[in-house]
Amino acid sequence: MHRLRVAFLFGGRSEEHDVSVKSAMEVAAALDSAKVEPVFVGITKAGAWKLCDGPSPTWEAGNCRPAVLSPDAETRGLLVEDGGAWRAIRLDAVFPVLHGRGGEDGAIQGLLELASIPYVGCDIQGSALAMDKSLAYIVAGHAGIATPAFVVLNGAAAPPRDLACPVFVKPARSGSSFGVTKVERPDQLDAAIAEARRYDAKILIEQAVPGIEVGCAVMGNGADLNVGEVDQITLSHGIFRIHQEARPEQGSENAVITVPAELPDAKRGEIRAVAKSIYVALGCRGLARVDMFLEPGGRIVLNEVNTLPGFTSYSRYPRMMEAAGIGLSELVDRLIALAVGR
């Protein structure tokens, strides 16, 4: 049986570096060695690429060598430093287990397109569109999908003062709730904008949507889509920040995630259908987690789309897929097959 040589990229320069390492550890443990010959490439917080033995909290202290992904389509793989020279490692596919900037925004996807290497996940357009929440809202809205009311601040523009609180202030292009603040009073707005600008010059101010947070895992290309079970986030206070907590493996300090969501079958089916519509409208492929709000009156409103969601033990995407009968090993196999087959 021919084994596919697949490079797994992890780490990266974004604020989600540590989460990426944890995700890669879970993916590596789930690999079927009879089908996949893994090549692990860690990217440091400073942006250095290293061929390494595998993802771990201390991966940089292990056996590492400089490596780069060649944009040359004839090389179609990595260039690795070996004894003062560079040797090529040809790849069948790449699984970028990267979250946030540089991993989900189209940057790594552009490099992989230049290199002519199949890769897991959304293409350049879908990645960039989903990463920018304001653009995602515009496109989804034109497709007839409900979105929050919002305004965008670019550069040092002054915020409008006629917004009805509560609102959420967030970086337009970031993830895992980094830089996100719920503003209950107008006098809190300036501090919230300053916090968001630590992560992005483009700021989104959106009206809070009443109701509960729900999500749906989607996998596939074109019209051939699989969806996981719907989940539900119940907050005791604050906002959902599980990837920023000290020990998320032991549970969240303010959130309970229920899979399947405690909703009637018909409503869960409607949420799954809306998730698929959003996935298609934004041009997603491979995989994405679609986060939504369910209002008290039953309306479903887009929150955001995560094109490379977490794969940690506590992450929502693999848990939703597992609840639908697709375990992590099968999930990884299918994602790689989708990449190679398109």
N, C-alpha and C positions, 0 to 999 in steps of 0.2 A: 504493500500500500504506500503510495506516494505521500510523504508528509509535506505540508505547506510550511515554508519558512516565513514566519511572521514576526515582524519587529513590534515590540510593545514599548511605546514611549510613555514616560511618566515623569512627574515632578513639574518642572516649568517655572517660569518667572512670575506667575500670577499669585495673588493672595491665597489661592486654593492649592498651593504646592503640596502641603502636607496631606490634604484630602486625596489628592491625586496619587500619592505614594500608597496610601491605605487602599484605594480602589485597585491599584495595580497588584498589590499583594493578594487580594481576593481573586482577581482575574487569573493571576499566575497559578494559584492553588487549584483553580477549577479547570485548567487546561488538560486536554486529552493528549498525552504524549505520543499516542499512536497516530494522531492526525496532524499534530502541530509540532514543528521544531521552533521553539521560541528563541528570539534574540531580544535581549533587554537593553534598552537605552534610557538611562536616567538623565534628566536635564536639571542642572543645579539652579538655585535661586538667582544666581548671577548669569545664567543662560549658557553655561558650558555643557556640551553634550558628551556623555561618557558611556561607552559600552561596558556593561557590568554583569555580575553574576545573577542579579535579580533584585526586585524591589524589596526594601526593608527599611526600617527607621534609620539604619546606619549604613545604607548602601554606599555612600561616598567613601567610607573607610575601607571598603573591600577592594577586590581586584578590578580596577577600572582603567580603561584606556580611552584616549580622545577618539571621538567618532563624529562624523558629519553625514547628513543625508545629502547625497549628490543630486543636484537638479538636472543632471545630464540623463536624458531618457535612455541612452544606451547603457549606462551603468545600472540604472534601475535598482538602486540600493544604497547601502552605506559605504563610506570610506573610513577605514579604521587604521589608526596608527599602530604599526607592528614592527618593532626593531628599527625605528628610525625611518621606515618607509610607510607608504599607505597601501593597504590592500582592500579590494572591493568585496563586499558581501552582498550577493544578489538576493532580492526579497520577492516573495510572492504577494505579500500584502503587509499593511501596517495597521496596527490597532492603536490609535492615539488616545491613551487613557489619561487625557489631559483635560482639566477643567478651567473655565474662565478664559482670561485674555491669553492669546497665543495658542489656545487649544480648541476653543469653541467659536472663535470669531472669524474664521476663514483663513487665518494666517498659515497655520500648518497645512491646511487643506490646499492652499495655493502652491506650497512647496511640493506637496505630494502629486498634484496635477502636473507640475513641471517635470517631475521625475518619472511620470507615467507609472506610478505604483498604485494599485488598488488599495483603498483604505476603508476602514469601518466608519460609518457615520455620515452626516450630512455633507453636501458639497460646499463650495465656497459661498455661493449665493444663499443657500438655506442657512448656513452657519452664521454668516454676517447679519442676515435679516433677523433671525431669532435672537441673536446676542443684543441687538439694539431694540430695547423694549418699545420705544416710541415708533420705530418703523414697523415692528411686528403688529402693534395696535392699528396702525394705518392700513396695512395690507389685510389684516383679519377683518377690520371694520368694513372694508370694501367688499369682502366676501360674505357680508351679512352676519358676522359674529359679533356678539356684544363685547365691548371693552370698557374699561373705566374711563371717565372723563379725565383729561390730563392736559398739562402744558409743559413745554420744553424750555429750559434755560441753556443757552449756549454762551460759552465764555464767561464774562463778568456781568451779564445782563441782570438787571434787577428783577426780582420776582413780583408777580402781580399781588396786590394786597386785598383783592376782593374774593379770595378763595374761601370757601366754607369748610371749616375744620370739622372732623379730622381729615387730614391728608397724609399721604406717604411721600416722603422725599427720598429719592434713590438715584444712584448713578445709572445712567441709561444703559451702560455696557459693563455690567459686573454681575457676580453671582453669589449664591450662598448668603444673601442678605448683608454682605459687606457694604457699609456705608448707608444702610437703609435706616430711616428714622420715622416713627409715627409722630406726627405733629398734632397735638390736641388744641393748641392755642396759637394765635398769630405771632405772639412774641417768641415762640420757639422756632420760628421758620428760619431765621438767619443762621442759627447754630446748626440746624439740620442741613442746610445747603452747604455750609462750610465742611461738614463731615462727609457729605456725598462727593464734594470736589476733591477730597483726598484720593478718590478712586477714578474719577472721570471728569473731564471738563464739560461734558454734556449731562445735564441734570433733568430728571423727570419728576414732576410734581403731579400726583394723581389723587383723585378723590377716593377716599376709603369706600370699599364696597361692603355693604352689610351681608351677613350670612356666614357660611362655613367654607373652609378651604378644602378642595378635593383635587385629586390628580389622577392621571391615567398614563400608563406606560404604553408606547406604541412602537412597533417594530415592522420593518418591511420597506419595499420600494414600490412606487407607483400606486396602483389600486390594490395590490396584494398585501394587505396589512393584517398584522396580529395585534390585538390589544390585551393588556393585562387587566387584572381586577382594578376597580376604582378604590382609591384610599381616601381617608378623611383625617384631617389634622384638627385636633381639639386643643385649644390654647387655654391655659389658666390665667395667663397674663402676658403682656409684651407681644413680640412677634417671633416667628419661627426662625431660630438661628442654630439648629443642631450642629452644623459643621464648625461653629465657632466655640462650642462648649468644650470644657476641659476633658471630660470623659464621656463622649457621646455613645460609646459602646455600651455603657451602663444605663442608657436612657437619657431623655431630655429633661431639663429642669423645669420646663414650662409647657411641654407639648406631649400629647399622646397621639400616636399614629395608629389608626385602625384599618386593617385590610382583611376582608372587604369593608367598604364604608357601610355604616349602619343606616342604610337607605333602602327604600323599596327597590325590587328588581327592575321595575320599569324606569325609575329615575337613574339607576346605575347604567342601564342600557342607553339612556339618553345622553348621559355624560360621556360614555364611551364613543357614541356617534359624533358628538361635538368635538371630542379630542381628535378623532380621525379627520374631521373637516378642517380643523386648525392645522394639523400636520400637513395635509394636502395643500391648503391655501398658502402656507409659508414655503412650500417646496422642499419639505424635509424628506430624507431618505435614510435608510439604515435603522436609526433609532432616535427617539426623543421622549422626554417626559413632558406632558402637557399639564400645567397647573391652572386651575380654574377656581372661581368662587361660585357657590350655589346660594343664591339669594333666598330669603324667606318665602317669596312668592313663586319660587321654582325656576327663575331665570338663571341661565348659566353664563358666566362672564369670564373671559380670558384673563388670567393673571400673567403667566409667562411661559415660555417654551425653553426647555433645557436640552440642548442637542447632544451633550455628552454628560449625562447625569452620573451621580456617584454610584460606585459598585462596591461600597463598603458593606460590612455586615449589617449596618443600621440604615443603609440607603433605601430610598423608596422604590426606585426603578426595579431592582432585582426582586424585592419583596412582592411587588405587584405582579411581576411575571411568574414568580413561584406560586402565588395564590391562583394563577390561571393554569398551573400545571407545567410550567417551563422552568426547570431548575437552572442554577447558574452555569453548570458545565454545558448543558444543551443550549442555553442562551448565548454563551460565548461562541460555540460552534456555529450557530445559526447566523450570528452577526458577521463572523468571518466569511461564511459561505455567501452571504448577501453582498459583501464587499467584492469578493473574487468573481461572483457571477454576474455583476452588472456591467 
